[in-house]
């Protein structure tokens, strides 16, 4: 735990508030404590909205869960849909769903990963990476990308559209579908549906590879900066296949320390609470998960594309595996701890998902007729998937009437909570410390948060707009400087500093 984390607010420190911070689960803000010379003493990311989903699904019948819980998010509903479905499989006594049901769910999940990764990288992250953090706000957005780099913009739009089509044909709808049910799925794919998706998959794979090369090229232009920006050691957590390969739908949990040494491996996720615990801090509604054996100070970890690519031994598809090997060279085979390479790892996963979609579409099981299995009811169900943003836990208990009595959800962004706090501290100390507040500097804090692709419950913000208001207060709580930014760019109230 750093000194920034434990710093109090003694008399004389000024408080800077960045609110709201968008592209997180609900509403959030960043607070900084500075002395009179603008040196950073504390930096925190606060999640200030209470989700409450675990509470209001109590009393609902278990079979509603796969449909209800995906309302948590309009960007990654499939992840919640499948995690809940896996938990309800356990509730209805099914340890192994049919091959057809498994492959339909996997196909749905890979479609979700393609569309989600495409939205984040091309629409939200690429403007900063392509244009720079000090580019004009009116230009630094997806419209600017399409104007200046039309091929890149079109690829992003069409990759997302293809992923949504995979979701539609496997779950019934592009958003908030109903394909996965307790014990299996409610439909397979027809020959016509498979042929429709196969028609464009080779193009998607090619564009996925182009996206990886774009990220690689951006790194090669300024490798030092990419490796220095928000670079800090951390543990890594993620799911792997039995043979150590990258796995997104079903496998065991692996955790490694900052040097890459194994903390635990191939853990049955149904026993996750023997390994993972959640801490609570008074300044955020979002919990702080940690590895029990290491404790809250040393046991926090990162999840998501960077953690998964670091943690796996290999990727099972040839193109993505070749790209993974190139990625690992930037740290000499050791874990990559810088924040910006999240984007590179994310595009490797997009390529892997596109390759896996083709593999599944060519599998005859995808059109099979055995869709659902049943067993003896149980009172507890636990489901886990690797959502685009990271490891996602769903844990439920039901009574004899099949009504939910207890629920615990650890979403991907929660697992990354401490890591995001560490990222903004690192950027604040290295880039803001001792400097006057400017929009590009504030944007770098957002870039650090955005690299984690925080899960959104309501993706309604206009693309390219990051509304911010930053106030600098003196020790008496009086406003001495104020910077705001909206659609029209940066503005300041011009108050004189004391």
HELIX and SHEET records of a PDB file:
HELIX    1   1 UNK A    3  UNK A    6  1                                   4    
HELIX    2   2 UNK A   53  UNK A   56  1                                   4    
HELIX    3   3 UNK A   62  UNK A   64  5                                   3    
HELIX    4   4 UNK A   65  UNK A   68  1                                   4    
HELIX    5   5 UNK A   69  UNK A   72  5                                   4    
HELIX    6   6 UNK A   77  UNK A   91  1                                  15    
HELIX    7   7 UNK A   99  UNK A  118  1                                  20    
HELIX    8   8 UNK A  119  UNK A  125  3                                   7    
HELIX    9   9 UNK A  126  UNK A  131  1                                   6    
HELIX   10  10 UNK A  142  UNK A  148  1                                   7    
HELIX   11  11 UNK A  150  UNK A  171  1                                  22    
HELIX   12  12 UNK A  191  UNK A  221  1                                  31    
HELIX   13  13 UNK A  223  UNK A  228  1                                   6    
HELIX   14  14 UNK A  269  UNK A  274  5                                   6    
HELIX   15  15 UNK A  295  UNK A  298  1                                   4    
HELIX   16  16 UNK A  305  UNK A  311  1                                   7    
HELIX   17  17 UNK A  318  UNK A  328  1                                  11    
HELIX   18  18 UNK A  329  UNK A  331  5                                   3    
HELIX   19  19 UNK A  341  UNK A  361  1                                  21    
HELIX   20  20 UNK A  364  UNK A  367  5                                   4    
HELIX   21  21 UNK A  412  UNK A  415  1                                   4    
HELIX   22  22 UNK A  417  UNK A  427  1                                  11    
HELIX   23  23 UNK A  428  UNK A  432  3                                   5    
HELIX   24  24 UNK A  439  UNK A  450  1                                  12    
SHEET    1   A 6 UNK A  40  UNK A  47  0                                        
SHEET    2   A 6 UNK A  28  UNK A  34 -1                                        
SHEET    3   A 6 UNK A  14  UNK A  21 -1                                        
SHEET    4   A 6 UNK A 468  UNK A 473 -1                                        
SHEET    5   A 6 UNK A 479  UNK A 486 -1                                        
SHEET    6   A 6 UNK A 489  UNK A 492 -1                                        
SHEET    1   B 2 UNK A 180  UNK A 181  0                                        
SHEET    2   B 2 UNK A 184  UNK A 185 -1                                        
SHEET    1   C 4 UNK A 262  UNK A 267  0                                        
SHEET    2   C 4 UNK A 252  UNK A 256 -1                                        
SHEET    3   C 4 UNK A 235  UNK A 240 -1                                        
SHEET    4   C 4 UNK A 301  UNK A 302  1                                        
SHEET    1   D 2 UNK A 276  UNK A 279  0                                        
SHEET    2   D 2 UNK A 288  UNK A 291 -1                                        
SHEET    1   E 3 UNK A 380  UNK A 387  0                                        
SHEET    2   E 3 UNK A 390  UNK A 398 -1                                        
SHEET    3   E 3 UNK A 404  UNK A 410 -1                                        
END                                                                             
